[in-house]
Amino acid sequence: MHTRQKVCFTSSSSPCSSHISDRGFFRQRKTTVVSQATTIIIDKHELHSTWPVYSQPESRSTVQDGLRLTVERSRTCYGPGDRISITAILRAESPQPVVLRGFEFTLRETTVFRAGPQGAGGVGGSGIGGGRSNKRGGPQIRVANIGEQKVPLSATLYNGTQHKAEMGCLIPNTHTTASLNAARHIDITYVIVVRAWVGSAQQGVAMELPIIISNWPRCAGLVVLLRSLTNQLSAWQMCI
């Protein structure tokens, strides 16, 4: 979002009281209204990479042609300036030896734009990057690589042996496009693609892991997490 744009939440209270005055010949009903507005903070925890639910270790595996590729990671959400780090392990599970040529890591961004009723007809609609929408009304899809890393190798794996590599990339501080999957016309998703290349024909085993990208830096998430813990502690003290 632009630095001058923000969303504010306000809690308003307007108690109303009335009483009847006996003074004078006619009774008069007087109404008193007191209004008070206070700005409140509603933290969106799913937008902060420091939320504990995103810091649970995870391990996934896939098997193809006698090769088992395992990817381990400790976090699933990152923000601008964070470094994504994973561990890839390739294990041979077949009697025939294979030659591991290297590992490859890619952070991929996919943007899907669905035009409205006007854009679907090709009139007055604009797609991603200012282009016009498809006349058939189909979504426009743009795929971009945010970061990548390649680890060249030349290692022979026998049955039961494995090779490990740590890979990752740095999310630029200027990257402000966050994951978005609840909007009406646009979806933005991120995946980590890990590949292990084997053999002379550059055949490989690949795996995709979903990831959440936040537009909040890690320091902002720490402030929100500390404020949330402080509020919970205050509530527990009141209950005691």
C-alpha positions in Angstrom: 0.0 0.0 0.0 1.0 3.6 -0.5 2.5 5.3 2.5 -0.3 7.8 2.6 -3.0 5.1 2.6 -4.2 3.4 5.7 -7.2 1.6 7.2 -8.4 2.9 10.6 -11.0 1.3 13.0 -13.0 3.4 15.4 -15.3 2.3 18.2 -18.1 4.8 18.7 -20.6 4.9 21.6 -23.6 7.2 21.8 -25.7 6.7 25.0 -29.0 8.6 24.9 -30.9 9.7 28.0 -34.2 11.6 28.4 -36.1 13.1 31.2 -39.3 15.1 31.6 -39.1 18.6 33.1 -42.0 19.6 35.4 -41.2 23.3 35.3 -43.7 25.6 33.6 -47.2 25.0 32.5 -46.3 22.4 29.9 -44.2 19.4 30.5 -41.1 19.2 28.3 -39.1 16.1 27.4 -35.3 16.8 27.1 -33.0 14.4 25.4 -29.3 14.3 26.1 -26.9 12.5 23.7 -23.3 12.0 24.6 -21.0 10.6 21.8 -17.5 9.3 22.2 -15.2 7.8 19.6 -12.0 6.0 20.2 -9.5 4.6 17.7 -8.9 0.9 18.2 -6.2 -1.4 16.8 -7.2 -4.7 15.1 -4.1 -6.8 14.3 -4.2 -9.0 11.2 -2.0 -11.8 12.4 -2.0 -13.6 9.0 -0.1 -10.7 7.5 2.9 -10.9 9.8 5.7 -13.4 9.3 6.5 -13.5 13.0 3.2 -15.1 14.0 4.0 -18.5 15.8 1.8 -20.5 13.5 4.2 -19.9 10.6 7.3 -21.0 12.6 6.6 -24.7 12.8 9.2 -27.0 11.2 8.0 -29.0 8.2 9.3 -31.8 6.1 7.9 -33.0 2.7 9.0 -35.9 0.5 8.3 -37.1 -3.0 9.5 -40.3 -4.8 10.1 -40.6 -8.5 12.1 -43.3 -10.4 13.7 -44.6 -7.3 14.8 -41.2 -6.0 13.4 -39.6 -2.9 13.5 -35.8 -2.6 13.0 -34.4 0.8 12.6 -30.7 1.6 12.9 -29.3 5.1 12.0 -25.8 6.2 11.5 -24.1 9.5 9.1 -21.3 8.4 6.3 -20.8 6.0 5.8 -17.0 5.9 8.3 -14.3 5.1 8.4 -10.6 4.6 10.5 -8.0 2.8 14.2 -8.3 3.8 13.8 -11.9 5.0 15.9 -14.7 3.7 14.1 -17.9 2.7 16.1 -21.0 3.6 15.4 -24.7 2.9 17.3 -28.0 3.0 17.0 -30.4 0.1 18.0 -34.0 0.5 18.1 -36.5 -2.4 18.3 -40.2 -1.5 18.8 -43.1 -3.9 16.4 -46.0 -3.4 17.2 -48.1 -6.4 19.9 -50.7 -7.1 21.3 -48.7 -10.1 23.6 -45.8 -9.2 22.7 -42.3 -10.3 24.8 -39.2 -10.9 23.5 -36.1 -9.1 24.1 -33.0 -11.3 22.8 -30.4 -8.9 20.0 -28.7 -7.0 17.9 -25.8 -8.0 15.7 -23.4 -5.9 13.2 -21.0 -7.3 10.7 -18.6 -5.6 7.8 -18.2 -8.0 5.1 -15.6 -8.0 1.8 -16.3 -9.9 -0.7 -13.5 -10.4 -4.2 -14.4 -11.7 -6.4 -11.5 -12.9 -10.1 -12.1 -13.5 -11.8 -9.2 -15.3 -15.3 -8.0 -14.4 -18.4 -8.1 -16.6 -17.1 -5.1 -18.7 -13.6 -6.4 -19.0 -14.7 -9.9 -19.9 -16.2 -8.5 -23.1 -13.0 -6.7 -24.0 -14.5 -3.2 -23.5 -13.0 -0.9 -20.9 -11.3 -3.7 -19.1 -7.6 -3.8 -18.3 -5.6 -6.7 -17.2 -2.3 -7.1 -15.4 0.3 -4.6 -16.4 -2.2 -2.4 -18.2 -3.0 -5.0 -20.9 -6.5 -5.5 -22.1 -8.5 -8.5 -20.8 -9.2 -11.6 -22.9 -12.3 -11.3 -25.1 -13.3 -14.8 -24.1 -13.5 -13.7 -20.5 -10.7 -16.1 -19.4 -8.3 -15.1 -16.6 -4.9 -13.5 -17.3 -2.0 -15.2 -15.6 1.5 -13.8 -15.0 4.3 -15.9 -13.6 7.5 -14.3 -12.3 10.6 -15.6 -10.5 11.4 -13.5 -7.4 14.6 -15.3 -6.6 16.6 -18.4 -7.4 19.7 -20.4 -6.6 21.5 -23.2 -8.3 24.0 -25.6 -6.7 26.0 -27.5 -9.3 27.3 -31.0 -8.3 28.7 -34.1 -9.7 28.1 -36.8 -7.1 27.3 -40.5 -7.6 24.6 -41.9 -5.3 24.3 -45.6 -4.6 21.4 -47.4 -3.1 20.8 -46.0 0.4 23.1 -43.0 0.1 22.0 -39.4 0.0 23.2 -35.9 -0.6 22.1 -32.7 1.1 22.2 -29.0 0.1 21.0 -25.8 1.8 19.5 -23.3 -0.6 17.4 -20.1 -0.4 17.1 -16.5 -1.6 16.7 -13.0 -0.1 13.4 -11.2 -0.6 14.1 -7.6 -1.6 13.2 -4.9 0.8 11.3 -3.2 -1.9 9.0 -6.2 -2.5 5.5 -5.2 -1.3 3.3 -7.6 -3.2 1.8 -9.9 -0.5 -0.1 -13.2 -0.9 -3.7 -12.6 -1.8 -6.4 -15.3 -2.2 -9.6 -13.7 -1.1 -10.0 -10.8 -3.6 -12.7 -10.6 -6.2 -10.6 -10.0 -9.3 -7.0 -11.0 -8.4 -5.1 -13.8 -6.7 -1.4 -13.7 -5.9 0.2 -16.9 -4.8 3.8 -17.9 -4.1 5.5 -21.3 -4.3 9.0 -22.7 -3.7 10.1 -25.0 -6.5 13.0 -27.4 -5.6 14.6 -29.6 -8.2 17.3 -32.2 -8.1 18.9 -32.9 -11.5 20.3 -36.3 -12.2 21.7 -38.2 -15.2 23.3 -37.0 -18.4 19.8 -36.1 -19.9 19.2 -33.6 -17.0 16.2 -35.6 -15.7 15.1 -34.6 -12.3 12.8 -34.8 -9.3 10.8 -31.7 -8.5 8.6 -30.5 -5.6 6.5 -27.4 -5.1 5.8 -26.0 -1.6 3.3 -23.2 -1.0 4.6 -20.2 0.9 3.1 -17.0 2.2 4.7 -13.6 1.5 3.8 -10.7 3.7 4.2 -7.0 2.8 5.1 -6.2 6.5 8.8 -6.3 7.5 9.9 -8.6 10.4 10.3 -5.6 12.8 6.7 -4.6 12.3 5.6 -8.2 13.0 7.6 -8.3 16.2 5.8 -5.1 17.5 2.4 -6.6 16.7 3.3 -9.9 18.4 4.6 -8.2 21.5 1.4 -6.0 21.7 -0.8 -9.1 21.4 1.1 -11.0 24.1 0.8 -7.9 26.4 -2.9 -7.7 25.8 -3.3 -11.4 26.6 -1.3 -11.1 29.8 -3.4 -8.2 30.9 -6.6 -10.2 30.3 -5.3 -13.1 32.3 -4.4 -10.8 35.2 -7.9 -9.4 35.2 -9.4 -12.9 35.3 -7.2 -13.8 38.3 
